[in-house]
């Protein structure tokens, strides 16, 4: 497959089918989205940033040494991932044409490292104990989407795949503290892919990263998109100022996804 077959949006009808499936299941596997060259470049950027002494200072650009923050600042290869197709158009279809990049972190999991079952941040649509779940006939609003692109082959459980519980964003609850939670009879599924494949999921779906049993680091490029009404999470928040070099050569769409909005409600 040559490079011209990559980085193009799906047709309108196909996008609508994907959006409908995403709203129902809470996730969608996109298949191969990056070329070998793109994968190689992003891997090298992650390792370069991880080995940068500034990364390991007290206020270094990381969370728990695993999640490397604001990758778009570090290299345009990550910045341009924000407008990469087909996931940029799908994010706009689901979140609205005025959506933005909420954050962009890359993940660097050492061998054996894993994450427990969770949703991201707080529960958006909680339910009382006497209501089993939200009505699946009514699509729930989606506020935040994660797009993950493994940069190594993840083809077996030993490779440490991401797992999701389909439709669990309808549960109205955080996942129970058990190894294999189920929701309405749906068991966890593993998202296997070659390097450069991608998947996207609603931040409210139950998900986790399983431990890698190999001796290689699990490297993942990512973009988190949100509706405009959700604030961008760019540390140090009120004191954050986007470096000028990030906007060099950025077209209008990329600038908007980076947060340069027109006036709207409240300002």
Secondary structure, DSSP 8 states (H G I E B T S, - for coil): --GGGSS----HHHHHHHHHHHHHHSEEEEEE-S-HHHHHHHHHHHHHHHT-GGGGSTT-SEETTTEE--HHHH-HHHHGGGG-TTHHHHHHHHH-TT-EEEE--EEEE-TT----SB-SSS-SS---TT-----TTS-----EEEEEEESS-B-SGGG--EEEETTGGGSSS---SSTT--BTTB-EEEE-B-TTEEEEEETTS-EEE----SSS-EEEEEEEEE-TTS----TTGGG----GGGGTT--HHHHHHTT-----TT-
